[in-house]
Amino acid sequence: MKPYVKDLIKLIRNGTDDRYGLVMAMEYFVTLLRIRNEKLPIVEIMTVFRRHRPVLHRIMTKNVAEKNPVYFILDFEGDYPTSLESLELTEDFIKNGSLK
């Protein structure tokens, strides 16, 4: 499993729907956008994030400045089952799977 997928699952499981969760999510997405050595499935990542953390996503859309690079990807959304397949995830694994 790719490290950015593991980090997404950690964010989904441990993120909170408050300012602390906003900081965690911003750190994750800013770090993700800095990765240049491979093509990342940003749409799929955002689709899974939006499905599992809708309140945190809403907080982000209200608090991220338009000039921030993360603002651009907040509206991305694809087909959820296709996104899971692309990230090699299952619904059960996101909720209960071991990240070791």
Residue frames as a rotation matrix with the C-alpha (Angstrom) as fourth column:
MET 1
0.581 0.814 0.000 0.00
0.814 -0.581 0.000 0.00
0.000 0.000 -1.000 0.00
LYS 2
-0.068 -0.585 0.809 1.30
0.521 -0.712 -0.471 3.43
0.851 0.389 0.352 -0.94
PRO 3
-0.723 -0.300 -0.622 2.27
0.691 -0.288 -0.663 5.71
0.020 -0.909 0.416 1.97
TYR 4
-0.908 0.402 0.115 -0.16
-0.391 -0.914 0.106 8.43
0.148 0.051 0.988 0.86
VAL 5
-0.069 0.904 -0.423 -3.03
-0.217 0.400 0.890 5.90
0.974 0.153 0.168 1.01
LYS 6
-0.199 -0.085 -0.976 -2.02
0.839 0.500 -0.215 4.84
0.506 -0.862 -0.028 4.52
ASP 7
-0.947 -0.202 -0.249 -1.95
0.303 -0.819 -0.488 8.50
-0.106 -0.538 0.837 5.54
LEU 8
-0.575 0.814 0.078 -5.40
-0.508 -0.431 0.746 9.02
0.641 0.389 0.661 4.02
ILE 9
0.113 0.619 -0.777 -6.79
0.323 0.717 0.618 6.15
0.940 -0.321 -0.119 6.09
LYS 10
-0.529 -0.363 -0.767 -5.16
0.840 -0.093 -0.535 7.57
0.123 -0.927 0.354 9.23
LEU 11
-0.977 0.188 0.098 -6.74
-0.189 -0.982 0.002 10.94
0.096 -0.016 0.995 8.46
ILE 12
-0.218 0.952 -0.216 -10.15
-0.355 0.129 0.926 9.33
0.909 0.278 0.310 7.95
ARG 13
0.143 0.264 -0.954 -9.91
0.621 0.726 0.294 7.30
0.770 -0.635 -0.060 11.15
ASN 14
-0.241 -0.410 -0.880 -8.25
0.969 -0.159 -0.191 9.88
-0.062 -0.898 0.436 13.41
GLY 15
-0.821 -0.078 0.566 -9.33
0.243 -0.944 0.224 13.22
0.516 0.321 0.794 11.98
THR 16
-0.433 0.685 -0.586 -11.73
0.745 -0.094 -0.661 15.26
-0.508 -0.723 -0.469 14.03
ASP 17
0.069 0.576 0.814 -14.39
0.877 -0.425 0.227 17.66
0.476 0.698 -0.534 12.83
ASP 18
0.834 0.101 -0.543 -12.80
0.406 -0.779 0.478 20.74
-0.375 -0.619 -0.690 14.38
ARG 19
0.790 -0.566 -0.236 -9.82
-0.612 -0.751 -0.248 23.08
-0.037 0.340 -0.940 13.97
TYR 20
-0.051 -0.834 0.550 -7.38
-0.597 0.467 0.652 20.31
-0.800 -0.295 -0.522 14.88
GLY 21
0.194 0.222 0.956 -8.85
0.506 0.812 -0.291 18.09
-0.841 0.539 0.045 12.17
LEU 22
0.988 0.150 -0.040 -8.61
0.059 -0.600 -0.798 21.00
-0.144 0.786 -0.602 9.73
VAL 23
0.373 -0.924 -0.088 -4.90
-0.866 -0.380 0.324 21.35
-0.332 -0.045 -0.942 10.47
MET 24
-0.180 -0.409 0.895 -4.36
-0.132 0.911 0.390 17.59
-0.975 -0.048 -0.218 10.05
ALA 25
0.535 0.482 0.694 -6.22
0.596 0.368 -0.714 17.54
-0.599 0.795 -0.091 6.74
MET 26
0.942 -0.220 -0.255 -4.41
-0.324 -0.798 -0.508 20.61
-0.092 0.561 -0.823 5.43
GLU 27
0.042 -0.977 0.210 -1.03
-0.768 0.103 0.632 19.10
-0.639 -0.188 -0.746 6.31
TYR 28
-0.051 -0.002 0.999 -1.97
0.285 0.958 0.016 15.89
-0.957 0.286 -0.048 4.51
PHE 29
0.735 0.457 0.501 -3.20
0.578 -0.035 -0.815 17.58
-0.355 0.889 -0.290 1.32
VAL 30
0.778 -0.549 -0.304 -0.38
-0.599 -0.794 -0.098 20.14
-0.188 0.259 -0.948 1.15
THR 31
-0.168 -0.852 0.495 2.15
-0.533 0.501 0.682 17.32
-0.829 -0.149 -0.538 1.52
LEU 32
0.175 0.338 0.925 0.30
0.518 0.767 -0.379 15.32
-0.838 0.545 -0.041 -1.12
LEU 33
0.963 0.264 0.057 0.41
0.194 -0.531 -0.825 18.19
-0.187 0.805 -0.562 -3.58
ARG 34
0.465 -0.866 -0.185 4.17
-0.781 -0.499 0.376 18.54
-0.418 -0.030 -0.908 -3.10
ILE 35
0.022 -0.434 0.901 4.84
0.111 0.896 0.429 15.00
-0.994 0.091 0.068 -4.35
ARG 36
0.359 0.040 -0.932 6.22
-0.788 -0.522 -0.326 15.39
-0.500 0.852 -0.156 -7.85
ASN 37
-0.617 -0.781 -0.096 7.92
-0.713 0.504 0.486 12.07
-0.331 0.369 -0.868 -8.59
GLU 38
-0.886 0.383 0.262 4.73
0.448 0.853 0.269 10.17
-0.120 0.356 -0.927 -9.41
LYS 39
-0.617 0.759 0.207 1.26
-0.364 -0.509 0.780 10.84
0.698 0.406 0.590 -10.75
LEU 40
-0.966 0.251 0.062 -1.09
0.021 0.316 -0.948 10.74
-0.258 -0.915 -0.311 -7.79
PRO 41
-0.489 0.864 0.116 -4.80
0.647 0.270 0.713 9.82
0.585 0.424 -0.691 -7.93
ILE 42
-0.999 0.019 0.040 -5.91
-0.040 -0.786 -0.617 13.13
0.020 -0.618 0.786 -6.42
VAL 43
-0.334 0.941 -0.044 -9.53
-0.759 -0.241 0.605 12.82
0.559 0.236 0.795 -7.59
GLU 44
0.136 0.369 -0.919 -9.82
0.134 0.913 0.386 9.35
0.982 -0.176 0.074 -6.09
ILE 45
-0.687 -0.460 -0.562 -8.21
0.623 0.025 -0.782 10.43
0.374 -0.887 0.270 -2.81
MET 46
-0.913 0.372 0.165 -10.55
-0.406 -0.865 -0.295 13.41
0.033 -0.337 0.941 -2.50
THR 47
-0.115 0.907 -0.405 -13.56
-0.543 0.285 0.790 11.25
0.832 0.311 0.460 -3.38
VAL 48
-0.025 0.043 -0.999 -12.81
0.575 0.818 0.021 8.80
0.818 -0.574 -0.045 -0.56
PHE 49
-0.900 -0.345 -0.266 -12.03
0.418 -0.510 -0.752 11.65
0.123 -0.788 0.603 1.85
ARG 50
-0.705 0.681 0.197 -15.31
-0.631 -0.729 0.266 13.42
0.324 0.063 0.944 1.05
ARG 51
0.058 0.759 -0.648 -17.31
-0.205 0.645 0.737 10.22
0.977 0.090 0.193 1.53
HIS 52
0.072 -0.102 -0.992 -15.82
0.757 0.653 -0.012 9.40
0.650 -0.750 0.124 4.92
ARG 53
-0.481 -0.284 -0.830 -15.23
0.790 -0.550 -0.270 12.89
-0.380 -0.785 0.489 6.33
PRO 54
0.006 0.546 0.838 -18.02
0.846 -0.450 0.287 15.10
0.533 0.707 -0.465 4.93
VAL 55
0.895 0.325 -0.307 -18.09
0.445 -0.716 0.538 17.50
-0.046 -0.618 -0.785 7.89
LEU 56
0.153 -0.925 -0.348 -14.33
0.398 -0.265 0.878 17.98
-0.904 -0.273 0.328 7.83
HIS 57
-0.475 -0.260 0.841 -14.48
0.879 -0.085 0.470 18.51
-0.050 0.962 0.269 4.06
ARG 58
0.490 0.743 0.456 -17.14
0.715 -0.642 0.277 21.19
0.499 0.190 -0.846 4.58
ILE 59
0.757 -0.308 -0.577 -14.99
0.336 -0.573 0.747 22.88
-0.560 -0.760 -0.330 7.23
MET 60
-0.306 -0.933 0.189 -12.09
0.635 -0.052 0.771 22.90
-0.710 0.355 0.608 4.77
THR 61
-0.215 0.253 0.943 -14.16
0.919 -0.274 0.283 24.44
0.329 0.928 -0.174 1.96
LYS 62
0.799 0.588 0.124 -15.22
0.497 -0.763 0.414 27.25
0.338 -0.270 -0.902 4.28
ASN 63
0.832 -0.465 -0.304 -11.77
0.073 -0.451 0.889 27.95
-0.550 -0.762 -0.342 5.74
VAL 64
-0.060 -0.897 0.439 -9.23
0.775 0.235 0.586 27.42
-0.629 0.375 0.681 2.96
ALA 65
0.043 -0.007 -0.999 -8.26
-0.275 -0.961 -0.005 30.58
-0.960 0.275 -0.044 1.10
GLU 66
0.913 0.406 0.038 -8.81
-0.051 0.205 -0.977 30.66
-0.405 0.890 0.208 -2.65
LYS 67
0.513 -0.794 -0.326 -5.09
-0.811 -0.324 -0.488 31.22
0.281 0.515 -0.810 -3.23
ASN 68
-0.110 -0.519 0.848 -4.18
-0.723 0.627 0.290 28.03
-0.682 -0.581 -0.444 -1.38
PRO 69
-0.670 -0.211 -0.712 -3.40
-0.703 0.490 0.516 25.11
0.240 0.846 -0.477 -3.74
VAL 70
-0.924 0.365 0.112 -5.63
0.271 0.834 -0.481 22.83
-0.269 -0.415 -0.869 -1.67
TYR 71
-0.281 0.860 -0.427 -8.63
-0.367 -0.507 -0.780 25.03
-0.887 -0.063 0.458 -2.52
PHE 72
-0.337 0.064 -0.939 -8.39
-0.941 -0.038 0.335 23.89
-0.014 0.997 0.073 -6.14
ILE 73
-0.796 -0.069 -0.601 -8.77
-0.223 0.957 0.186 20.19
0.563 0.282 -0.777 -5.33
LEU 74
-0.843 0.470 0.262 -11.60
-0.237 0.112 -0.965 20.51
-0.483 -0.876 0.017 -2.79
ASP 75
0.069 0.927 -0.370 -14.25
-0.853 -0.138 -0.503 20.30
-0.517 0.350 0.781 -5.53
PHE 76
-0.567 -0.329 -0.755 -12.83
-0.717 0.648 0.256 17.11
0.406 0.687 -0.603 -7.04
GLU 77
-0.156 0.482 0.862 -15.12
-0.605 0.643 -0.470 14.13
-0.780 -0.595 0.192 -6.81
GLY 78
-0.638 -0.087 -0.765 -15.29
-0.702 0.473 0.532 10.94
0.316 0.877 -0.363 -8.81
ASP 79
0.408 0.754 -0.514 -17.14
-0.484 0.656 0.578 7.66
0.774 0.013 0.633 -8.71
TYR 80
0.337 -0.263 0.904 -16.72
-0.934 0.028 0.356 6.17
-0.119 -0.964 -0.236 -5.24
PRO 81
0.821 -0.043 0.569 -16.46
-0.029 0.993 0.116 2.45
-0.570 -0.112 0.814 -6.16
THR 82
0.785 -0.565 0.254 -13.99
0.367 0.094 -0.925 3.27
0.499 0.819 0.282 -8.94
SER 83
0.383 -0.636 0.669 -11.96
-0.672 -0.690 -0.271 5.39
0.634 -0.346 -0.692 -6.52
LEU 84
0.566 -0.140 0.813 -11.76
-0.653 0.525 0.545 2.53
-0.503 -0.839 0.206 -4.01
GLU 85
0.888 -0.204 0.412 -10.62
0.373 0.844 -0.385 0.19
-0.269 0.496 0.825 -6.75
SER 86
0.665 -0.648 0.371 -8.00
0.054 -0.454 -0.889 2.65
0.745 0.612 -0.267 -7.99
LEU 87
0.165 -0.583 0.796 -6.59
-0.890 -0.435 -0.135 3.07
0.425 -0.686 -0.591 -4.48
GLU 88
-0.320 -0.218 -0.922 -6.80
-0.069 0.976 -0.207 -0.71
0.945 -0.003 -0.327 -3.90
LEU 89
-0.900 0.116 0.419 -9.08
-0.434 -0.169 -0.885 -0.22
-0.032 -0.979 0.203 -0.90
THR 90
-0.398 0.870 -0.293 -12.31
0.530 0.478 0.700 -1.70
0.749 0.123 -0.651 0.38
GLU 91
0.227 0.609 0.760 -14.94
-0.374 -0.666 0.645 -0.11
0.899 -0.431 0.077 2.58
ASP 92
0.931 0.134 -0.340 -14.24
0.208 0.569 0.795 -2.67
0.300 -0.811 0.502 5.31
PHE 93
0.099 -0.977 -0.190 -10.49
0.933 0.157 -0.324 -2.05
0.346 -0.145 0.927 5.21
ILE 94
-0.287 -0.173 0.942 -10.93
0.062 -0.985 -0.162 1.71
0.956 0.012 0.294 5.61
LYS 95
0.502 0.609 0.614 -12.93
-0.574 -0.296 0.764 1.13
0.647 -0.736 0.201 8.78
ASN 96
0.897 0.046 0.440 -11.20
-0.388 0.559 0.733 -1.92
-0.212 -0.828 0.519 10.27
GLY 97
0.818 -0.555 -0.151 -8.08
0.308 0.644 -0.700 -2.97
0.486 0.526 0.698 8.36
SER 98
0.602 -0.703 -0.377 -4.60
0.489 -0.048 0.871 -3.06
-0.631 -0.709 0.315 9.81
LEU 99
0.955 -0.261 -0.139 -2.15
-0.288 -0.716 -0.636 -0.48
0.066 0.648 -0.759 8.51
LYS 100
0.381 -0.866 0.324 0.97
-0.371 0.178 0.912 -2.46
-0.847 -0.468 -0.253 9.44
